Amino acid sequence: MPGTEQTAWKTFLAVLVCGVLALVATGAASATELYIPAIKATSGQTVDVPIMIDEVDNLAGLKVVMKYDDKILTFKKGVKTKHSDALMHIINDKNPGTLIVVMAGARGIKGKDFPILNLSFETKGGLKENHVTTIEISEIEMMSDKLKDIACQVKTNPLVISPEPPAAKSQEVNQGSQPAK
């Protein structure tokens, strides 16, 4: 029966290795996440869109390519946050509908669930009904201050643009002639 015990031992080790690999893969899957939260905006107004990051440690470099519908959104500006102030940044917005964001610093930043950048867009005015769009993250590269790649999951949520509220109608006051006293 020594062959049976050896086979059982090998099977046990194989299951154990698979279990450890599954745990490592699950841990990596729940690691760093870059996301854009769900946002509501009004037609014709400016909307701030935070680019959020969760569970990051020693982030020293970031390149993000984002696509958006330039028929209803016009990019205005991008501003770093207090969490990303140690990183320099450049936003290439030369092609409407595409933003390329590059951020880098000598020392990495870390934290949980914080905005790394706030983007401002002007929404198209005169919309008569709700429009649902997304700012898609089409490419992402992240690097630690040790020059190691940081694996990252991406999640985007909808941006809902509501019609402009109806303008307040001015009340007309009848100014009939007053009887003389």
Backbone torsions as a table, in degrees:
resi	resn	phi	psi	omega
1	MET	NA	1.7	179.6
2	PRO	-60.1	-31.8	178.6
3	GLY	-65.5	-36.6	179.8
4	THR	-68.2	-41.0	177.9
5	GLU	-65.3	-39.5	178.6
6	GLN	-64.3	-42.2	179.0
7	THR	-64.1	-42.3	179.0
8	ALA	-64.1	-41.6	179.6
9	TRP	-64.3	-43.2	178.8
10	LYS	-64.1	-39.7	178.3
11	THR	-64.8	-44.2	178.2
12	PHE	-59.0	-46.9	179.6
13	LEU	-62.5	-40.2	179.4
14	ALA	-63.4	-43.0	178.2
15	VAL	-65.2	-41.1	178.5
16	LEU	-62.5	-45.5	178.5
17	VAL	-62.1	-44.3	178.3
18	CYS	-61.7	-39.1	178.4
19	GLY	-64.3	-43.6	178.8
20	VAL	-64.4	-43.2	177.7
21	LEU	-62.1	-39.2	178.1
22	ALA	-63.9	-41.4	177.7
23	LEU	-64.3	-41.0	179.1
24	VAL	-65.3	-43.7	179.5
25	ALA	-64.0	-39.9	177.8
26	THR	-65.7	-40.6	177.8
27	GLY	-63.6	-39.3	178.7
28	ALA	-68.1	-36.6	-178.9
29	ALA	-67.6	-29.2	-179.3
30	SER	-98.2	14.8	-178.7
31	ALA	-80.1	-129.5	-173.7
32	THR	-66.2	135.8	178.3
33	GLU	-135.5	132.7	173.4
34	LEU	-109.2	128.3	-176.6
35	TYR	-148.7	159.9	174.1
36	ILE	-116.2	120.9	-177.6
37	PRO	-72.2	164.7	175.1
38	ALA	-67.5	136.5	-175.7
39	ILE	-136.8	145.9	173.8
40	LYS	-114.5	139.6	-179.9
41	ALA	-139.5	169.5	178.8
42	THR	-116.6	139.1	179.2
43	SER	-53.9	134.6	177.1
44	GLY	84.0	2.0	-178.0
45	GLN	-117.4	168.7	177.9
46	THR	-88.5	138.1	178.8
47	VAL	-125.2	135.9	176.2
48	ASP	-96.1	128.3	-177.7
49	VAL	-116.6	109.9	178.1
50	PRO	-79.9	137.5	171.3
51	ILE	-96.6	112.0	-173.2
52	MET	-98.4	150.2	175.1
53	ILE	-133.9	141.8	-178.7
54	ASP	-131.2	141.1	175.3
55	GLU	57.6	58.8	177.8
56	VAL	-116.5	144.3	-180.0
57	ASP	-134.8	121.1	177.0
58	ASN	62.6	44.4	175.5
59	LEU	-76.2	116.0	-179.3
60	ALA	-116.2	-14.6	-179.5
61	GLY	-147.2	142.3	-176.8
62	LEU	-149.9	133.1	170.6
63	LYS	-130.5	124.0	-179.6
64	VAL	-130.1	130.4	173.4
65	VAL	-110.3	125.1	-178.4
66	MET	-122.0	144.1	177.1
67	LYS	-117.5	139.7	177.8
68	TYR	-144.3	162.1	-178.9
69	ASP	-80.5	104.0	-177.1
70	ASP	-77.3	0.5	174.7
71	LYS	-81.5	-23.7	179.5
72	ILE	-123.8	-7.7	177.3
73	LEU	-127.5	136.7	175.0
74	THR	-122.0	119.5	179.8
75	PHE	-68.3	133.7	179.4
76	LYS	-110.0	-51.7	-177.9
77	LYS	-165.6	164.8	174.4
78	GLY	-131.9	135.3	-175.9
79	VAL	-129.8	133.7	174.7
80	LYS	-67.2	163.5	177.8
81	THR	-109.8	174.7	178.9
82	LYS	-61.8	-27.6	-179.6
83	HIS	-73.2	-30.7	-176.6
84	SER	-107.5	13.3	-176.5
85	ASP	-59.9	-27.3	-179.3
86	ALA	-74.5	-10.9	-179.6
87	LEU	-100.7	140.6	170.5
88	MET	-82.5	158.7	-179.8
89	HIS	-145.7	152.4	175.1
90	ILE	-136.0	135.8	176.1
91	ILE	-120.7	117.1	176.6
92	ASN	-93.3	113.8	-179.6
93	ASP	-121.8	26.2	-176.0
94	LYS	-64.5	-30.7	179.0
95	ASN	-104.1	109.2	178.7
96	PRO	-54.0	135.3	-178.3
97	GLY	96.7	-8.4	-179.6
98	THR	-137.1	132.2	173.2
99	LEU	-121.9	135.7	173.3
100	ILE	-118.7	116.6	-178.1
101	VAL	-110.2	128.5	175.7
102	VAL	-124.9	128.5	177.7
103	MET	-130.0	140.8	-179.9
104	ALA	-155.2	153.0	177.2
105	GLY	-158.1	160.3	-179.5
106	ALA	-71.4	-33.0	178.9
107	ARG	-115.9	144.3	-178.9
108	GLY	-77.4	157.4	174.7
109	ILE	-110.5	157.0	179.0
110	LYS	-144.0	160.5	178.0
111	GLY	160.8	-179.6	-179.3
112	LYS	-125.4	129.7	171.1
113	ASP	48.5	68.8	179.4
114	PHE	-136.4	155.5	176.6
115	PRO	-77.5	132.8	178.1
116	ILE	-97.7	-24.1	-178.4
117	LEU	-157.5	142.8	174.3
118	ASN	-113.4	122.0	178.6
119	LEU	-103.3	137.7	177.5
120	SER	-111.1	131.2	178.0
121	PHE	-126.5	146.7	169.9
122	GLU	-97.9	132.3	179.6
123	THR	-89.5	150.4	-179.8
124	LYS	-62.6	135.2	178.2
125	GLY	-84.7	161.5	174.8
126	GLY	79.1	12.6	178.2
127	LEU	-68.0	136.4	-176.3
128	LYS	-97.5	-14.1	179.8
129	GLU	-144.5	169.0	178.9
130	ASN	-62.9	139.3	173.6
131	HIS	-122.1	132.3	178.0
132	VAL	-111.7	126.1	179.2
133	THR	-138.8	174.0	174.5
134	THR	-136.6	155.3	168.1
135	ILE	-101.9	104.8	-173.5
136	GLU	-83.4	134.5	173.6
137	ILE	-95.2	103.7	-173.8
138	SER	-91.3	-23.9	177.2
139	GLU	-143.0	145.4	176.7
140	ILE	-148.5	134.3	172.2
141	GLU	-135.7	131.1	178.5
142	MET	-131.5	142.4	-178.5
143	MET	-138.0	143.3	178.4
144	SER	-83.7	171.6	177.0
145	ASP	-71.8	-6.4	174.3
146	LYS	-97.0	11.2	-179.8
147	LEU	61.9	34.2	175.8
148	LYS	-105.2	140.6	175.8
149	ASP	-63.8	142.4	175.0
150	ILE	-109.3	118.8	177.1
151	ALA	-67.8	141.6	-174.5
152	CYS	-147.2	137.0	172.1
153	GLN	-97.0	151.8	-178.1
154	VAL	-121.7	138.2	178.0
155	LYS	-141.1	128.2	175.2
156	THR	-120.4	144.7	179.6
157	ASN	-118.9	163.4	-175.7
158	PRO	-70.7	152.0	170.4
159	LEU	-112.5	114.6	-177.3
160	VAL	-102.1	122.1	179.5
161	ILE	-108.0	117.8	-179.3
162	SER	-91.4	155.9	176.5
163	PRO	-63.3	158.2	176.1
164	GLU	-63.7	141.2	176.9
165	PRO	-65.7	148.4	-179.8
166	PRO	-60.9	142.5	179.7
167	ALA	-67.0	142.5	179.7
168	ALA	-66.7	126.0	-179.7
169	LYS	-76.3	132.5	179.0
170	SER	-74.5	138.2	-179.7
171	GLN	-84.1	128.6	177.8
172	GLU	-88.0	134.6	-180.0
173	VAL	-106.5	125.3	176.6
174	ASN	-72.1	119.5	178.5
175	GLN	-110.7	68.3	178.4
176	GLY	-69.0	166.8	-179.8
177	SER	-69.8	138.8	178.6
178	GLN	-91.0	137.0	177.6
179	PRO	-65.5	140.6	179.1
180	ALA	-72.4	144.8	-179.9
181	LYS	-108.6	NA	NA
